[in-house]
Amino acid sequence: MGKRIAMLEETLVQLKSMDIALHEMQFIIYSYVEKIREGLVLIQDEKIMWVNKAGCAMLGYEFNEVINKSAVELAHPDYRDKLSARFAMIQAGDEIPTGVTWPFITKSREIKYVKPFSYRVIYSGKPAHMAFFYDVTEEKKLQDELSLRAEMLDLVTDSVFLMDMKGNIVYVNDAVCQTTGYTLDEIIKMNIVSINTPEFRRRAEIRLKQVSQHKESRFETVHLCKDGTRLPVVVRVKVIKRGGQGFILGIVREVSPEGETEI
């Protein structure tokens, strides 16, 4: 009997130790999810069962204002049916591509773009899903602005080249492909020097090293099209800075038969 009592006492000590460790773990988890800057939400049957402080702040709501509220109703009206279908697929266990951006309406009626990463879980014995989500509103605005600029550049009749400091082409507008005959995939793999005809390549290499951020260079050269056609052009180049990195911007216009075209 004494041995059994001793064993029970030892077991009781172990259980108390496990209980303390469990409470400590719960405290660590709670502290973590409430301090992270990313949103964290638990959704079941489209309803928000729990959300951390960052998630509430991101959409401008208090905790008690969103609990048991439909997550679909918080989304932009144009996307609610699609989001509802996405929730149903996740809860059913289907694998869903991550990183899709969704527009939500904040309490102040602003549009906030969030990028969630969702995982299927079991909550209270039923399927649900847990999602981390990030505010990508500023990133979305920048992407939209860059997309608009690219569309505008594609309407420009002059050829536009963007290169790194070694002359490797990183962007061209539609006019470049139309005048040279290269596809976008082909020309992005090229260096600007190789587009010049052989007798102009050495000069192109020298000019590439002399391009300045403070002074615009202007010169004539001859570009070699994919089909072998020689295209006399006048070029303007200058170094621009983006994100602390230098790029060479080149504007190219074909020289008219009557002589140089102003650019």
FIDRENVO-556988 format. One record per atom (N, C-alpha, C): atom name; x, y, z. Coordinates in nm, 3 decimals. Each point is the difference from the previous one (the first is absolute). Layout:
REM FIDRENVO-556988
at, px, py, pz
CA, X, Y, Z
...
REM end
This chain:
REM FIDRENVO-556988
at, px, py, pz
N, 0.082, -0.121, 0.000
CA, -0.082, 0.121, 0.000
C, 0.087, 0.128, 0.000
N, 0.109, -0.008, 0.085
CA, 0.090, 0.114, 0.006
C, 0.063, 0.031, -0.134
N, 0.038, -0.106, -0.075
CA, 0.060, 0.020, -0.133
C, -0.099, 0.064, -0.097
N, -0.128, -0.045, 0.008
CA, -0.102, 0.055, -0.091
C, -0.024, 0.148, 0.030
N, 0.000, 0.032, 0.132
CA, -0.019, 0.141, 0.038
C, 0.116, 0.086, -0.052
N, 0.122, -0.056, 0.014
CA, 0.118, 0.072, -0.048
C, -0.007, 0.021, -0.151
N, -0.046, -0.105, -0.071
CA, -0.014, 0.012, -0.146
C, -0.105, 0.103, -0.038
N, -0.112, -0.002, 0.076
CA, -0.107, 0.097, -0.028
C, 0.048, 0.142, 0.027
N, 0.077, 0.017, 0.109
CA, 0.053, 0.132, 0.031
C, 0.095, 0.048, -0.109
N, 0.083, -0.092, -0.050
CA, 0.093, 0.034, -0.109
C, -0.076, 0.036, -0.127
N, -0.106, -0.077, -0.027
CA, -0.084, 0.028, -0.117
C, -0.066, 0.137, 0.013
N, -0.047, 0.030, 0.123
CA, -0.064, 0.129, 0.025
C, 0.098, 0.115, -0.023
N, 0.124, -0.018, 0.045
CA, 0.103, 0.103, -0.023
C, 0.024, 0.021, -0.148
N, 0.004, -0.112, -0.076
CA, 0.022, 0.009, -0.145
C, -0.116, 0.070, -0.069
N, -0.124, -0.031, 0.045
CA, -0.117, 0.063, -0.060
C, -0.001, 0.150, 0.029
N, 0.036, 0.037, 0.124
CA, 0.008, 0.142, 0.034
C, 0.106, 0.070, -0.086
N, 0.114, -0.068, -0.019
CA, 0.106, 0.056, -0.083
C, -0.047, 0.019, -0.144
N, -0.072, -0.101, -0.051
CA, -0.053, 0.009, -0.136
C, -0.103, 0.112, -0.010
N, -0.083, 0.017, 0.105
CA, -0.101, 0.105, -0.001
C, 0.066, 0.138, -0.002
N, 0.106, 0.016, 0.079
CA, 0.073, 0.127, 0.002
C, 0.063, 0.028, -0.137
N, 0.061, -0.106, -0.058
CA, 0.063, 0.015, -0.132
C, -0.104, 0.035, -0.106
N, -0.119, -0.063, 0.011
CA, -0.107, 0.027, -0.096
C, -0.046, 0.145, 0.010
N, -0.017, 0.048, 0.125
CA, -0.041, 0.140, 0.017
C, 0.107, 0.096, -0.049
N, 0.125, -0.034, 0.021
CA, 0.109, 0.084, -0.049
C, 0.001, 0.003, -0.152
N, -0.023, -0.117, -0.062
CA, -0.006, -0.007, -0.145
C, -0.117, 0.081, -0.055
N, -0.115, -0.009, 0.066
CA, -0.117, 0.077, -0.042
C, 0.028, 0.150, 0.009
N, 0.070, 0.040, 0.107
CA, 0.034, 0.141, 0.018
C, 0.094, 0.048, -0.110
N, 0.099, -0.084, -0.034
CA, 0.095, 0.035, -0.106
C, -0.073, 0.016, -0.133
N, -0.087, -0.097, -0.030
CA, -0.075, 0.005, -0.127
C, -0.089, 0.124, -0.004
N, -0.071, 0.026, 0.111
CA, -0.089, 0.116, 0.005
C, 0.080, 0.130, -0.019
N, 0.114, 0.010, 0.071
CA, 0.083, 0.119, -0.011
C, 0.050, 0.019, -0.144
N, 0.035, -0.111, -0.062
CA, 0.053, 0.006, -0.137
C, -0.106, 0.050, -0.097
N, -0.119, -0.064, 0.002
CA, -0.101, 0.035, -0.099
C, -0.055, 0.140, 0.021
N, 0.010, 0.053, 0.122
CA, -0.051, 0.134, 0.025
C, 0.104, 0.108, -0.028
N, 0.126, -0.040, -0.011
CA, 0.106, 0.099, -0.023
C, 0.047, 0.005, -0.145
N, -0.026, -0.105, -0.078
CA, 0.045, 0.000, -0.138
C, -0.075, 0.107, -0.079
N, 0.064, 0.052, -0.104
CA, -0.061, 0.105, -0.081
C, -0.091, -0.056, -0.108
N, 0.008, -0.129, -0.026
CA, -0.086, -0.064, -0.099
C, -0.135, -0.035, 0.063
N, -0.104, 0.003, -0.081
CA, -0.131, -0.041, 0.048
C, -0.007, -0.151, 0.010
N, -0.076, -0.049, 0.097
CA, -0.022, -0.144, 0.018
C, -0.146, -0.019, 0.035
N, -0.069, -0.083, -0.078
CA, -0.144, -0.015, 0.019
C, -0.041, -0.146, -0.012
N, -0.100, -0.038, 0.080
CA, -0.059, -0.134, -0.007
C, -0.140, 0.015, -0.055
N, -0.029, -0.067, -0.112
CA, -0.130, 0.012, -0.067
C, -0.064, -0.138, -0.011
N, -0.127, -0.006, 0.034
CA, -0.076, -0.125, -0.011
C, -0.139, 0.032, -0.054
N, -0.039, -0.069, -0.106
CA, -0.129, 0.026, -0.065
C, -0.015, 0.149, -0.034
N, 0.111, 0.057, -0.048
CA, 0.008, 0.139, -0.044
C, -0.002, 0.101, 0.114
N, -0.021, -0.045, 0.123
CA, -0.005, 0.092, 0.114
C, 0.136, 0.011, 0.069
N, 0.031, 0.120, 0.046
CA, 0.125, 0.024, 0.072
C, -0.017, -0.048, 0.144
N, 0.074, -0.104, 0.037
CA, -0.007, -0.055, 0.134
C, 0.098, 0.068, 0.095
N, 0.112, 0.045, -0.056
CA, 0.103, 0.068, 0.080
C, 0.092, 0.075, -0.095
N, 0.054, 0.112, 0.045
CA, 0.096, 0.077, -0.080
C, 0.092, 0.075, 0.096
N, 0.125, 0.015, -0.036
CA, 0.094, 0.068, 0.090
C, -0.010, 0.152, -0.016
N, 0.076, 0.072, 0.083
CA, -0.006, 0.147, 0.001
C, 0.040, 0.060, -0.134
N, 0.106, -0.056, -0.060
CA, 0.048, 0.055, -0.128
C, -0.107, -0.014, -0.108
N, -0.072, -0.112, 0.002
CA, -0.106, -0.021, -0.099
C, -0.112, 0.100, 0.017
N, -0.038, 0.027, 0.126
CA, -0.104, 0.099, 0.026
C, 0.044, 0.139, -0.045
N, 0.124, 0.035, 0.037
CA, 0.051, 0.133, -0.034
C, 0.010, 0.020, -0.150
N, 0.032, -0.108, -0.071
CA, 0.017, 0.009, -0.145
C, -0.130, 0.043, -0.068
N, -0.112, -0.048, 0.053
CA, -0.130, 0.031, -0.059
C, -0.076, 0.106, 0.078
N, 0.059, 0.049, 0.109
CA, -0.060, 0.112, 0.073
C, -0.112, -0.036, 0.094
N, -0.014, -0.127, 0.036
CA, -0.107, -0.044, 0.089
C, 0.054, -0.035, 0.138
N, -0.089, 0.004, 0.100
CA, 0.030, -0.054, 0.132
C, -0.028, -0.150, -0.002
N, 0.061, -0.070, 0.095
CA, -0.013, -0.146, 0.006
C, -0.146, -0.044, 0.006
N, -0.078, 0.064, 0.090
CA, -0.140, -0.042, 0.017
C, -0.088, 0.036, -0.118
N, 0.049, 0.085, -0.091
CA, -0.079, 0.038, -0.117
C, 0.009, -0.103, -0.113
N, 0.103, -0.083, 0.003
CA, 0.019, -0.095, -0.110
C, -0.025, -0.146, 0.040
N, -0.002, -0.028, 0.129
CA, -0.025, -0.138, 0.042
C, -0.141, -0.042, -0.043
N, -0.009, -0.118, -0.061
CA, -0.123, -0.057, -0.055
C, -0.055, 0.079, -0.119
N, 0.080, 0.093, -0.049
CA, -0.039, 0.075, -0.120
C, 0.046, -0.076, -0.125
N, -0.075, 0.010, -0.107
CA, 0.036, -0.067, -0.125
C, 0.124, 0.065, -0.061
N, 0.104, -0.081, -0.022
CA, 0.122, 0.051, -0.063
C, -0.029, 0.040, -0.144
N, -0.095, -0.067, -0.063
CA, -0.035, 0.030, -0.139
C, -0.060, 0.140, -0.010
N, -0.081, 0.040, 0.100
CA, -0.063, 0.131, -0.003
C, 0.101, 0.114, 0.015
N, 0.117, -0.031, 0.053
CA, 0.104, 0.102, 0.014
C, 0.074, 0.024, -0.131
N, -0.013, -0.094, -0.093
CA, 0.071, 0.011, -0.128
C, -0.071, 0.100, -0.092
N, 0.072, 0.044, -0.100
CA, -0.059, 0.087, -0.103
C, -0.116, -0.074, -0.067
N, -0.114, 0.066, -0.022
CA, -0.118, -0.068, -0.058
C, 0.027, -0.078, -0.128
N, 0.089, 0.050, -0.083
CA, 0.028, -0.067, -0.127
C, 0.071, -0.135, 0.018
N, 0.055, -0.024, 0.119
CA, 0.079, -0.120, 0.021
C, -0.063, -0.096, 0.101
N, -0.118, 0.031, 0.049
CA, -0.059, -0.081, 0.108
C, -0.035, -0.142, -0.044
N, -0.059, -0.016, -0.117
CA, -0.035, -0.135, -0.046
C, 0.125, -0.086, -0.019
N, 0.103, 0.060, -0.056
CA, 0.125, -0.072, -0.023
C, 0.066, -0.038, 0.132
N, -0.003, 0.092, 0.098
CA, 0.061, -0.028, 0.130
C, -0.079, -0.107, 0.074
N, -0.132, 0.004, -0.010
CA, -0.083, -0.103, 0.063
C, 0.033, -0.138, -0.054
N, 0.018, -0.008, -0.131
CA, 0.037, -0.128, -0.061
C, 0.138, -0.044, 0.046
N, 0.092, 0.095, 0.016
CA, 0.135, -0.032, 0.046
C, -0.002, -0.054, 0.144
N, -0.080, 0.063, 0.087
CA, -0.013, -0.048, 0.138
C, -0.053, -0.143, 0.003
N, -0.102, -0.027, -0.082
CA, -0.060, -0.133, -0.002
C, 0.102, -0.105, -0.046
N, 0.082, 0.034, -0.098
CA, 0.100, -0.093, -0.051
C, 0.107, -0.030, 0.105
N, 0.043, 0.105, 0.073
CA, 0.101, -0.020, 0.104
C, -0.057, -0.088, 0.111
N, -0.122, 0.031, 0.044
CA, -0.061, -0.074, 0.110
C, -0.026, -0.145, -0.040
N, -0.021, -0.024, -0.130
CA, -0.022, -0.137, -0.048
C, 0.129, -0.079, -0.012
N, 0.112, 0.070, 0.013
CA, 0.129, -0.069, -0.002
C, 0.077, 0.013, -0.129
N, -0.054, 0.075, -0.098
CA, 0.072, 0.017, -0.125
C, 0.123, 0.087, 0.021
N, 0.106, -0.029, -0.075
CA, 0.119, 0.084, 0.004
C, -0.025, 0.124, -0.085
N, 0.027, 0.114, 0.060
CA, -0.027, 0.128, -0.066
C, 0.130, 0.073, -0.025
N, 0.020, 0.055, -0.120
CA, 0.121, 0.080, -0.025
C, 0.008, 0.117, 0.098
N, 0.118, 0.019, 0.056
CA, 0.018, 0.109, 0.097
C, 0.045, 0.127, -0.069
N, -0.009, 0.110, 0.073
CA, 0.053, 0.125, -0.052
C, -0.094, 0.079, -0.088
N, -0.130, -0.037, -0.004
CA, -0.097, 0.076, -0.079
C, -0.042, 0.123, 0.079
N, -0.006, 0.114, -0.066
CA, -0.037, 0.126, 0.067
C, -0.150, 0.023, -0.008
N, -0.058, 0.041, 0.116
CA, -0.144, 0.025, 0.006
C, -0.026, 0.141, 0.052
N, -0.098, 0.071, -0.058
CA, -0.036, 0.132, 0.051
C, -0.108, -0.010, 0.109
N, 0.025, 0.063, 0.114
CA, -0.097, 0.005, 0.109
C, -0.037, 0.146, 0.027
N, -0.117, 0.019, 0.059
CA, -0.049, 0.133, 0.033
C, 0.021, 0.022, 0.150
N, 0.074, 0.103, 0.036
CA, 0.024, 0.030, 0.141
C, -0.123, 0.065, 0.063
N, 0.004, 0.016, 0.129
CA, -0.112, 0.063, 0.071
C, -0.023, 0.142, -0.049
N, 0.109, 0.067, -0.040
CA, -0.011, 0.138, -0.051
C, -0.031, 0.004, -0.149
N, -0.034, -0.117, -0.058
CA, -0.043, -0.014, -0.141
C, 0.114, 0.021, -0.099
N, 0.123, -0.024, 0.043
CA, 0.113, 0.001, -0.092
C, 0.023, -0.142, -0.053
N, 0.062, -0.009, -0.116
CA, 0.035, -0.131, -0.055
C, 0.140, -0.037, 0.048
N, 0.010, -0.116, 0.063
CA, 0.128, -0.049, 0.049
C, 0.027, -0.135, -0.068
N, 0.116, -0.010, -0.065
CA, 0.036, -0.125, -0.067
C, 0.083, -0.086, 0.095
N, -0.042, -0.125, 0.017
CA, 0.072, -0.091, 0.088
C, 0.037, -0.127, -0.077
N, 0.112, -0.058, 0.041
CA, 0.045, -0.125, -0.061
C, 0.000, -0.108, 0.108
N, -0.094, -0.095, -0.005
CA, -0.008, -0.103, 0.104
C, 0.072, -0.129, -0.039
N, 0.041, -0.073, 0.102
CA, 0.056, -0.134, -0.015
C, -0.080, -0.090, 0.092
N, -0.090, -0.082, -0.056
CA, -0.098, -0.075, 0.078
C, 0.035, -0.148, 0.013
N, -0.040, -0.056, 0.114
CA, 0.024, -0.142, 0.027
C, -0.125, -0.060, 0.067
N, -0.036, -0.119, -0.041
CA, -0.116, -0.069, 0.058
C, 0.036, -0.053, 0.138
N, -0.089, 0.023, 0.097
CA, 0.018, -0.048, 0.137
C, -0.133, -0.058, 0.049
N, 0.003, -0.061, 0.119
CA, -0.122, -0.047, 0.066
C, -0.022, 0.086, 0.123
N, -0.119, 0.059, 0.010
CA, -0.033, 0.085, 0.114
C, -0.135, -0.045, 0.055
N, -0.002, -0.032, 0.130
CA, -0.122, -0.051, 0.066
C, -0.057, -0.120, -0.074
N, 0.090, -0.083, -0.051
CA, -0.043, -0.123, -0.065
C, -0.048, 0.016, -0.143
N, 0.010, 0.121, -0.055
CA, -0.046, 0.026, -0.137
C, 0.111, 0.062, -0.083
N, -0.004, -0.022, -0.132
CA, 0.101, 0.063, -0.087
C, -0.010, 0.153, 0.005
N, 0.114, 0.063, -0.005
CA, 0.009, 0.146, -0.005
C, 0.130, 0.033, -0.071
N, 0.036, 0.125, -0.006
CA, 0.132, 0.031, -0.053
C, 0.060, 0.121, 0.071
N, 0.130, -0.008, 0.017
CA, 0.079, 0.104, 0.063
C, 0.077, 0.072, -0.110
N, 0.001, 0.132, 0.008
CA, 0.068, 0.076, -0.106
C, 0.086, 0.111, 0.059
N, 0.125, 0.006, -0.046
CA, 0.083, 0.118, 0.019
C, -0.032, 0.095, -0.115
N, -0.007, 0.129, 0.027
CA, -0.021, 0.092, -0.111
C, 0.080, 0.128, 0.019
N, 0.041, 0.057, -0.114
CA, 0.090, 0.116, -0.003
C, -0.067, 0.115, -0.075
N, 0.027, 0.121, 0.045
CA, -0.049, 0.119, -0.069
C, 0.094, 0.030, -0.116
N, -0.051, -0.013, -0.123
CA, 0.082, 0.025, -0.119
C, -0.060, 0.114, -0.082
N, -0.073, 0.091, 0.068
CA, -0.067, 0.110, -0.070
C, 0.099, 0.088, -0.075
N, 0.107, 0.041, 0.067
CA, 0.099, 0.087, -0.065
C, 0.071, -0.073, -0.113
N, 0.028, -0.127, 0.021
CA, 0.062, -0.081, -0.105
C, -0.091, -0.011, -0.122
N, -0.132, -0.017, 0.026
CA, -0.098, -0.010, -0.109
C, -0.007, 0.133, -0.076
N, 0.003, 0.111, 0.071
CA, -0.004, 0.131, -0.066
C, 0.121, 0.018, -0.090
N, 0.117, -0.042, 0.051
CA, 0.123, 0.012, -0.078
C, -0.007, -0.088, -0.124
N, -0.050, -0.123, 0.016
CA, -0.012, -0.090, -0.114
C, -0.096, 0.057, -0.105
N, -0.111, 0.057, 0.047
CA, -0.097, 0.059, -0.093
C, 0.062, 0.119, -0.074
N, 0.079, 0.080, 0.074
CA, 0.065, 0.115, -0.063
C, 0.101, -0.044, -0.104
N, 0.079, -0.103, 0.035
CA, 0.099, -0.050, -0.095
C, -0.067, -0.062, -0.122
N, -0.112, -0.069, 0.025
CA, -0.074, -0.060, -0.112
C, -0.055, 0.109, -0.092
N, -0.051, 0.108, 0.060
CA, -0.052, 0.111, -0.081
C, 0.112, 0.065, -0.080
N, 0.115, 0.019, 0.064
CA, 0.113, 0.059, -0.072
C, 0.044, -0.089, -0.116
N, 0.001, -0.131, 0.024
CA, 0.040, -0.093, -0.106
C, -0.097, 0.007, -0.117
N, -0.131, 0.010, 0.032
CA, -0.100, 0.012, -0.106
C, 0.019, 0.129, -0.079
N, 0.032, 0.107, 0.072
CA, 0.023, 0.129, -0.068
C, 0.124, -0.007, -0.089
N, 0.105, -0.066, 0.050
CA, 0.123, -0.013, -0.079
C, -0.025, -0.083, -0.125
N, -0.090, -0.098, 0.011
CA, -0.030, -0.083, -0.118
C, -0.074, 0.077, -0.107
N, -0.060, 0.114, 0.038
CA, -0.069, 0.084, -0.098
C, 0.095, 0.098, -0.067
N, 0.119, 0.015, 0.058
CA, 0.099, 0.092, -0.057
C, 0.062, -0.062, -0.125
N, 0.017, 0.079, -0.104
CA, 0.055, -0.053, -0.125
C, 0.152, -0.013, 0.006
N, 0.067, 0.078, 0.087
CA, 0.144, -0.016, 0.017
C, 0.029, -0.132, 0.072
N, 0.116, -0.057, -0.028
CA, 0.042, -0.121, 0.068
C, 0.061, 0.038, 0.135
N, -0.041, -0.072, 0.105
CA, 0.048, 0.027, 0.136
C, 0.072, -0.123, 0.053
N, 0.125, 0.018, 0.040
CA, 0.080, -0.106, 0.058
C, 0.033, 0.035, 0.145
N, -0.008, -0.097, 0.089
CA, 0.050, 0.016, 0.136
C, 0.103, -0.110, 0.023
N, 0.121, 0.041, 0.039
CA, 0.112, -0.094, 0.013
C, 0.066, 0.014, 0.136
N, 0.069, -0.107, 0.043
CA, 0.083, 0.016, 0.118
C, 0.128, 0.071, -0.041
N, 0.090, 0.022, 0.092
CA, 0.120, 0.080, -0.028
C, 0.099, -0.071, -0.092
N, -0.023, -0.129, -0.026
CA, 0.085, -0.074, -0.093
C, -0.063, -0.010, -0.139
N, -0.117, 0.060, -0.015
CA, -0.066, 0.000, -0.130
C, -0.094, -0.116, -0.022
N, -0.020, -0.084, 0.101
CA, -0.095, -0.111, -0.014
C, -0.142, 0.056, 0.003
N, -0.079, -0.038, -0.098
CA, -0.134, 0.056, -0.015
C, -0.096, -0.063, 0.100
N, -0.069, 0.085, 0.077
CA, -0.095, -0.050, 0.100
C, -0.145, 0.036, -0.034
N, -0.019, 0.099, -0.089
CA, -0.135, 0.037, -0.041
C, 0.006, 0.070, -0.135
N, -0.100, -0.028, -0.083
CA, -0.019, 0.074, -0.125
C, -0.150, 0.020, -0.020
N, -0.037, 0.103, -0.073
CA, -0.142, 0.016, -0.033
C, -0.031, -0.071, -0.131
N, -0.126, 0.001, -0.040
CA, -0.043, -0.072, -0.120
C, 0.071, 0.050, -0.126
N, 0.032, 0.130, -0.003
CA, 0.062, 0.057, -0.120
C, 0.133, -0.067, -0.031
N, 0.074, -0.041, 0.102
CA, 0.129, -0.066, -0.023
C, -0.021, -0.131, -0.075
N, -0.094, -0.079, 0.043
CA, -0.028, -0.128, -0.065
C, -0.049, 0.021, -0.143
N, -0.082, 0.102, -0.019
CA, -0.054, 0.026, -0.133
C, 0.108, 0.044, -0.097
N, 0.094, 0.082, 0.045
CA, 0.102, 0.052, -0.092
C, 0.116, -0.098, -0.021
N, 0.034, -0.080, 0.101
CA, 0.114, -0.091, -0.013
C, -0.039, -0.139, -0.046
N, -0.126, -0.038, 0.020
CA, -0.044, -0.133, -0.041
C, 0.023, -0.108, 0.106
N, 0.063, 0.036, 0.112
CA, 0.021, -0.097, 0.107
C, -0.124, -0.010, 0.088
N, -0.022, -0.117, 0.058
CA, -0.106, -0.015, 0.098
C, 0.050, 0.056, 0.133
N, -0.092, 0.023, 0.092
CA, 0.038, 0.052, 0.132
C, 0.094, -0.097, 0.072
N, -0.031, -0.129, -0.006
CA, 0.085, -0.100, 0.066
C, 0.141, -0.001, -0.058
N, 0.011, 0.021, -0.131
CA, 0.131, -0.001, -0.066
C, 0.083, 0.123, 0.040
N, -0.065, 0.115, -0.001
CA, 0.077, 0.123, 0.019
C, 0.039, 0.021, 0.146
N, -0.079, -0.054, 0.093
CA, 0.032, 0.014, 0.142
C, 0.128, -0.075, 0.035
N, 0.036, -0.100, -0.082
CA, 0.122, -0.077, 0.025
C, 0.124, 0.063, -0.064
N, -0.017, 0.112, -0.069
CA, 0.109, 0.060, -0.076
C, 0.066, 0.116, 0.074
N, 0.117, 0.037, -0.048
CA, 0.070, 0.119, 0.046
C, -0.013, 0.107, -0.108
N, -0.012, 0.125, 0.039
CA, -0.024, 0.108, -0.097
C, 0.112, 0.009, -0.104
N, 0.123, -0.039, 0.038
CA, 0.112, 0.007, -0.094
C, -0.025, -0.089, -0.121
N, -0.058, -0.119, 0.024
CA, -0.020, -0.096, -0.109
C, -0.108, 0.043, -0.098
N, -0.081, 0.098, 0.036
CA, -0.103, 0.049, -0.092
C, 0.059, 0.095, -0.103
N, 0.115, 0.058, 0.032
CA, 0.068, 0.086, -0.097
C, 0.066, -0.085, -0.109
N, 0.013, 0.056, -0.118
CA, 0.071, -0.070, -0.107
C, 0.147, -0.016, 0.039
N, 0.070, -0.100, -0.055
CA, 0.138, -0.029, 0.042
C, 0.093, 0.120, 0.004
N, -0.009, 0.088, -0.098
CA, 0.094, 0.113, -0.005
C, -0.030, 0.106, 0.107
N, -0.119, -0.007, 0.064
CA, -0.035, 0.097, 0.104
C, 0.010, -0.057, 0.141
N, 0.030, -0.130, 0.012
CA, -0.002, -0.062, 0.133
C, 0.110, 0.051, 0.092
N, 0.117, 0.025, -0.053
CA, 0.107, 0.050, 0.084
C, -0.035, 0.138, 0.055
N, -0.059, 0.084, -0.083
CA, -0.042, 0.132, 0.046
C, -0.110, -0.012, 0.106
N, -0.088, -0.099, -0.020
CA, -0.108, -0.021, 0.096
C, 0.056, -0.040, 0.137
N, 0.104, -0.083, 0.000
CA, 0.064, -0.041, 0.125
C, 0.061, 0.119, 0.073
N, 0.065, 0.089, -0.077
CA, 0.062, 0.119, 0.059
C, -0.108, 0.092, 0.058
N, -0.104, 0.025, -0.077
CA, -0.108, 0.088, 0.046
C, -0.068, -0.057, 0.125
N, -0.011, -0.132, 0.007
CA, -0.063, -0.066, 0.113
C, 0.073, 0.033, 0.130
N, 0.131, 0.008, -0.008
CA, 0.082, 0.029, 0.118
C, -0.002, 0.149, 0.036
N, -0.041, 0.083, -0.095
CA, 0.005, 0.144, 0.021
C, -0.136, 0.061, 0.035
N, -0.104, -0.082, 0.004
CA, -0.133, 0.054, 0.029
C, -0.001, 0.057, 0.141
N, -0.058, 0.119, 0.016
CA, -0.001, 0.070, 0.127
C, -0.141, 0.026, 0.050
N, -0.012, 0.005, 0.133
CA, -0.128, 0.034, 0.060
C, -0.029, 0.149, -0.014
N, 0.106, 0.079, -0.013
CA, -0.015, 0.145, 0.001
C, -0.004, 0.061, -0.140
N, 0.032, -0.078, -0.099
CA, 0.003, 0.055, -0.135
C, -0.060, -0.100, -0.099
N, -0.087, 0.051, -0.084
CA, -0.063, -0.084, -0.101
C, 0.091, -0.009, -0.123
N, 0.017, -0.123, -0.051
CA, 0.081, -0.019, -0.121
C, -0.092, -0.018, -0.120
N, 0.046, 0.053, -0.113
CA, -0.080, -0.009, -0.124
C, 0.094, -0.033, -0.115
N, -0.035, -0.104, -0.076
CA, 0.089, -0.042, -0.108
C, -0.079, -0.080, -0.104
N, 0.064, -0.020, -0.114
CA, -0.059, -0.082, -0.106
C, 0.073, -0.134, -0.007
N, -0.075, -0.103, -0.038
CA, 0.059, -0.133, -0.019
C, -0.089, -0.075, -0.098
N, 0.031, -0.125, -0.023
CA, -0.081, -0.084, -0.090
C, -0.033, -0.129, 0.074
N, -0.129, -0.028, 0.015
CA, -0.043, -0.123, 0.064
C, -0.020, -0.111, -0.104
N, 0.026, -0.122, 0.043
CA, -0.013, -0.115, -0.087
C, -0.126, -0.077, 0.039
N, -0.095, -0.005, -0.093
CA, -0.126, -0.069, 0.027
C, 0.018, -0.152, -0.011
N, -0.099, -0.073, 0.047
CA, 0.007, -0.146, 0.001
C, 0.018, -0.057, -0.141
N, -0.064, 0.063, -0.099
CA, 0.008, -0.050, -0.138
C, 0.123, 0.052, -0.075
N, 0.089, 0.070, 0.072
CA, 0.122, 0.051, -0.063
C, -0.012, 0.141, -0.052
N, -0.117, 0.058, 0.008
CA, -0.020, 0.137, -0.046
C, 0.078, 0.097, 0.088
N, 0.062, 0.098, -0.063
CA, 0.075, 0.104, 0.073
C, -0.092, 0.120, 0.022
N, -0.007, 0.046, 0.124
CA, -0.092, 0.107, 0.036
C, 0.076, 0.119, 0.060
N, 0.023, 0.106, -0.079
CA, 0.067, 0.120, 0.054
C, -0.089, 0.067, 0.106
N, 0.057, 0.031, 0.115
CA, -0.078, 0.058, 0.108
C, 0.078, 0.110, 0.069
N, -0.074, 0.089, 0.069
CA, 0.061, 0.097, 0.089
C, -0.044, -0.038, 0.141
N, 0.095, 0.004, 0.095
CA, -0.022, -0.054, 0.133
C, 0.025, 0.107, 0.106
N, -0.082, 0.000, 0.105
CA, 0.023, 0.080, 0.118
C, 0.006, -0.093, 0.119
N, 0.105, 0.010, 0.081
CA, 0.013, -0.088, 0.116
C, 0.038, 0.081, 0.124
N, -0.043, -0.051, 0.115
CA, 0.033, 0.063, 0.127
C, -0.015, -0.104, 0.110
N, 0.080, 0.013, 0.106
CA, -0.010, -0.089, 0.115
C, -0.114, 0.050, 0.090
N, -0.084, -0.091, 0.045
CA, -0.105, 0.033, 0.097
C, 0.018, -0.091, 0.121
N, -0.048, 0.043, 0.114
CA, 0.011, -0.078, 0.124
C, -0.137, -0.048, 0.043
N, -0.008, -0.129, 0.033
CA, -0.122, -0.058, 0.052
C, 0.036, -0.094, 0.114
N, -0.050, 0.030, 0.121
CA, 0.030, -0.084, 0.114
C, 0.147, -0.007, 0.031
N, 0.072, 0.110, -0.025
CA, 0.142, 0.003, 0.026
C, 0.085, -0.068, -0.105
N, -0.063, -0.052, -0.104
CA, 0.072, -0.071, -0.105
C, -0.003, 0.081, -0.129
N, 0.113, 0.001, -0.070
CA, 0.009, 0.076, -0.124
C, -0.047, -0.079, -0.121
N, -0.073, 0.067, -0.088
CA, -0.045, -0.059, -0.126
C, 0.026, 0.101, -0.111
N, 0.014, -0.049, -0.121
CA, 0.018, 0.087, -0.116
C, -0.130, 0.003, -0.079
N, -0.053, 0.119, -0.018
CA, -0.122, 0.017, -0.078
C, 0.039, 0.052, -0.137
N, -0.046, -0.070, -0.103
CA, 0.031, 0.039, -0.137
C, -0.127, 0.024, -0.082
N, -0.007, 0.114, -0.067
CA, -0.111, 0.032, -0.089
C, 0.056, 0.002, -0.142
N, -0.057, -0.080, -0.087
CA, 0.054, -0.020, -0.135
C, -0.105, 0.036, -0.104
N, 0.043, 0.078, -0.100
CA, -0.090, 0.036, -0.109
C, 0.070, -0.023, -0.133
N, -0.075, -0.055, -0.093
CA, 0.056, -0.027, -0.132
C, 0.032, 0.131, -0.072
N, 0.113, 0.003, -0.069
CA, 0.039, 0.118, -0.077
C, -0.075, -0.003, -0.134
N, -0.064, 0.112, -0.032
CA, -0.075, 0.006, -0.124
C, 0.095, 0.004, -0.119
N, -0.047, -0.041, -0.119
CA, 0.085, 0.003, -0.120
C, 0.055, 0.139, -0.030
N, -0.076, 0.104, 0.041
CA, 0.044, 0.136, -0.031
C, 0.110, 0.047, 0.093
N, 0.023, -0.073, 0.107
CA, 0.104, 0.041, 0.095
C, -0.042, -0.033, 0.141
N, 0.075, 0.050, 0.095
CA, -0.025, -0.031, 0.139
C, -0.133, 0.053, 0.046
N, -0.071, -0.079, 0.075
CA, -0.129, 0.041, 0.056
C, 0.022, 0.059, 0.138
N, -0.065, 0.112, 0.028
CA, 0.013, 0.061, 0.133
C, -0.064, -0.091, 0.102
N, 0.061, -0.011, 0.118
CA, -0.052, -0.088, 0.103
C, 0.011, 0.066, 0.137
REM end
